[in-house]
Amino acid sequence: MTKAHHEEKTLHKLVNRSKEDLCSGQPVDAGRREAIKTGALGAAVAAASSVIGAGTVFAQESRAVSTSKELAGKTAFITGGARGIGLATAEEMAKAGANIVLFDIASGQIPNVGYPMANESDLQSAKAKVEAVGAKCLAIKGDVRNRRAQESAMDQAVKNFGSLDVVVANAGVTQAGNIEEFSAEEISVVFDINVAGIVKTTQAAAPIMKKQQAGRIIYVSSALGRMGNELFPVYTSSKWAVIGFAKSAALTYGKDNILCNTVCPGLVHTRLADNEYILKKMLPNDPNPTFDRVSEMLKPGNPISIGHLEPLDIARAIMFFAGPATAKVTGEVFDISYGSTARSIA
């Protein structure tokens, strides 16, 4: 009898005995488990698990190994990556094995935006946090309003890591106030970043992903992109536009296996919301407005008794669209807003 034949017969015996153990409720012997995991028998473990059934110890251990780094070897490009949702997403994807490219304006200020942007120190700090997880990371200073800058950054991603697999179009700004208050410049900056910026992100990524015949683009809209709002009319309209564009991109690139989906967060505890400019607009009669007070104010109206989300909550929703569970999903919108859209039209 050849060695291969002997090992095959041994494998069949192990499989049959494990079936008996499972049917009788007995635990699988650790020695047999180790035998299957090692040597030539290890190469057959996938076939064995399909014979035994998906619920066995063998199948569970195999899944644990294969899914622990579900983005291993892939490259994620994240706009607005220096802080907030972008940084939380970068850290989650890094933990899943991805190489990370952080793309952020990192300028400290943007004209006609009433609160501070991330700065260069924030960007370098974000890079250090991603690398602390064990991932490779590029931190690139750039503006999503500049298509060429994004093309250059994505070329660097491919040159360094070999591919461009996931793009998270996250960069955005907001304005608050009555419709008649906004200057032309204040209106333009929101649409140039929130709408034209994500169009340019897509224009930069698509040629690379089409060549690969694979890719995911995940757009960050807002719960306000699903309803009207009198305090954030310009921001709200820009986030409606994000959803419309993402669906159009899904139709355009589906044939190239580029999947385009959107997440719509409710209020998230980031610097976009937790700043003096926004808080004073939301609580105009409060001499000392705080983010916590805004959250408490919103809580009673939500089906889930919370008033805000953390960046990690949104990062996990973005991860859903980057992972294997959504390998055949495109053009979809995921509301992650503590049930605030439950009263909206379906």
N, C-alpha and C positions, 0 to 999 in steps of 0.2 A: 504493500500500500504506500502511495506517495505521501510526502509530508502535507501537500495541499489537500489531498483527499482526506487524510486524517483530521486536519483542522476543520474541514467542511463538516465531517460527521460530528465532531465535537461541538461545533456551533449549533447544529440541529438539536443535539441533546440538550444544550443549554437553553435554547429557545423553548423546547417542549417542556422542560422542567420548570422554566419561569412561568409558562402559561398555567401549569398546574398550581404553582404557588399563588398566582394572582387569583385564580378561580376559588382557591381555598381560603384566601385572605392571608396567607403566610407571606412574610417579607422575603424578598429575593436575597439569597445568600451573597454576602459581600465579596466572597472569593470568586463566585461566578461573574458578578458584576465587573470585577477587575479583569477577569480573563477576557471578557468581551471587549473591554476598553483597550487592551494591549495587544501587541503582536499583529499577525496577519488577520486575526479575528476582528481587530478594531476597524479594519477597512470595510467589514461587512456589517457594522453596527446599524447603518442607516437602513439596509435591507431587512435586518433582523427586527428593527423597531416597527417596520411596516407590517411584518408578519405578525408580531405580538400584538400590536395595537398602539394607538397614539397615547393611551393613558398609562403606559408602563413606566417603570423606573428608568429603563433604557432610553425611551423616547423623551422623557422629561429632562434627563441629564443632557441628552444631545441637543435639545432645544435651548437649554440654559447656556450651553457653550456657544451655539450659533447666533443667539440673539443678544448676548451681553454686549457686543460691539456691533450693533446693526448698521452703523455708518463707517465701519472700518475701511480705510483706504480711500474713502470719498473725500471730496473737497467742498466745503460750504463757504459761500461768499455772503456776508451780511452787511447791509447798509445801515448806517446809524448804529454801528456796533460798539461804540465806546462806552455806552451805559444803558441802563433801563432794559427794555425788552430785547434789544439787540445783543447786549452783553449776556443776559440770562440765556438767550438762545444759543449763543456761541459756547457757553459753558456746558450746556446740556448736549450739544452736538459733539463737543470735544470729548465728553465722557463716553459718548457712543462710538468713539473712534475716529471721528472726522478730523481732517486738516482744516484749519480755520483761516479765513481772510476777513479781517475787520476793516471796513471802509467807512470813514467818518469825516465830516467836515472839520471837526476838532478846532474850531476857530474861536471859541469863547462867545462870540456874538454873531448874529446875522442882522443886517439892517432891516428895520421894520418888523422885527420879531421882538416881543416885549419881555423876554426872559432869557437867561444865559443858555448857550449851547455847551456841549462837551468841549473840552480843550485838549491840547496835546498831552498834558499830564494824564487826563482821563483815558486817552487812547493807549498810552503806554502802560498804564495800570491795568487796563482791560487785557492787553496782550499778556502781561505777567500772570493774570488770573487764569487765562486759557492755558498757558504753558504749564502752570502749576498742576493742572489736571493730567498732564503728560502728552498734550497734543502739540503739533507743530502749528505755528501761527505767524501770519504776516499782518502787520498793522499799517494801513495805508491811509494817508490823509488825502481826502478828495471830496468833491461836491457832486451830489447826484444830478445837479442841473447841467453838469458837463459830461456829455456822452463820451467824449474822447478820453477823459480821465477814467471813466469806468471801464472802457475797453482796455486801456493800458493796465489797469489794476487786475482785470480778469486774465489778461495775457500773462501777467506775473504769476497769477495763481496756477495756471496751466504749466508754465515753465518750471515752477518750483515743485508742484505736486502731481502733475500729469493729467489732471482732468478738472472739470467744473461741473459738479453733480447737483448741488443744491444752491439756489440763490434765494435769499430772504430780503424782499424789498420792504424794508422797515422804516427807513428814514422819513421823518415827517415833522411838521410844525403846526401850531394852532394859533388862532386869534379868537378873542372873545369880545362880545359887545352887541349893541343894536345894529341892525343892517345898515342904517344910514350913517353910522359912525366911521366906517372903514374907509381909509384912503385907497386910491388906486394902487399905491405901492404895497399896502398891507394885503390887499386882495391878491395881487400878482405873486407875492412871495409864497403864499400858501399853495396856489395852484402850480407854480413853477417847481416847487419841491414835492408836494404830495401827489400831484397828477403827472406833470411832465417828467418829474424825476423818476417815477416808476416806469413810465414809458421808455425812458432812456436806459434804465437798468435792464429792461427786457431787450431792447435793441442791442445792447452790448453783449448780453448772455446768449441770445438765440443762435447766432452763427456757430458758436462753439458747441452748443448742445445739439444743434442739427447735425453737425459733423459727427458727433458721438452717437447720434440717434438715441439719446437718453438725457433726461434732466428733470429737475423739479424746480419750479418757481413758486414761491409762497409769498403772497401779498398781505401786508398788515393794513387792514382798513380800520373800522371802528363800529361799535354798536350804533353810533350816531350816523353811520353810513346806511342804516336800515330804517331811519325815522327822521322827522324834522326836529329842530331845536332852535328856539328863539335866541338863546345866548351864544350859540356857536354856529351861526348860519353859514359862514364861509367855510369853516372847517368841515361841517356836516356835508355840504355839497361836494367838497373835494373827496371825501371818503365814500360817498355814493359813486363818484366817478371811478375810484379805485376798483370797486366791485364790477362795474360795467366793463372796464378795461380788462380785468382778469378773466372774465368770461369770454371776451373777444379773443384774448391770447390763447385760452383753452381751445377755442374753435380753430384758431390759426395753426397751432403747433401740435395738435393731437396726433397728426399723421407722422410726426417726427419723434413720437414717444416723449414729448416734453409735456409734463403735467403741471397745470396752473390752477392753484387753489388759493382761497382767501380765509384769513381769520379775522374776526370782528370782536375785539376786546371791549368790555365796559370800561369803567374808570379804573385806571391802573396807577399804583403808587410809583410814579416816575417824576423826573424833573419837569416833564412837559406839563404835568398837572399840579405838582407841588412847588409852586413858586409864587412870589408876591403878586405878580400881575394877574394870574389866573384866579388865585384865591380871593383877591379883592373884588373881582368881577362876579364870582360865585356867591360871595357873602358880603355884599356891599354895605350892609348895616352893622357888620361886626367890626369893632375896633381892632381886634387881633385875630384875623381869620387864619385857620389852620387846616391842613389836609384832613386831620382826624375829624374835625367838625363837619367838613363837607361829607365825609364818609358816613357819619352818623345821621346827617340830614337825609341822605339818599337811602339808607338802610330800610326804613319802614315801607317804602314803595316797592321793594323787591321780593319776589317769591322766596328766594333764599335770603335769610336774614343777615346779609353782609352788605357793606356799602362800597367796597372796592376790591380789587384783585392785586396780587403781587406779580412782578415781571415773570417769575418762575411759572406761574399759572399759564401765562400766554406762551412761554417757551415750550411747555409740554404740549400745547395744542399745535404749535408749529411743528414740533417733532413728529406728531401724528401724520402730518402731510409729507414728511420727509422719509418716513419709514415704510416697511413692507406691507403694512395693513392697508395702505392707500396706493398700491402699485397699479391699480386700474381705476383710479379716481381722478377726475379733472373737471374744472368749472364749478366746483362746489364752494359753499360758504359755511364756515363754522362759527356760530355765535358762541362766544365764551364771555357771558355778561350776566352771571348770577340770575338768569331768568328774566332779565329786563325786557327782552324782546318777545316774551311769551304772549303779550297782548297785541303784538303787531299782526298785520295781515300775513297769512302764510306765504 
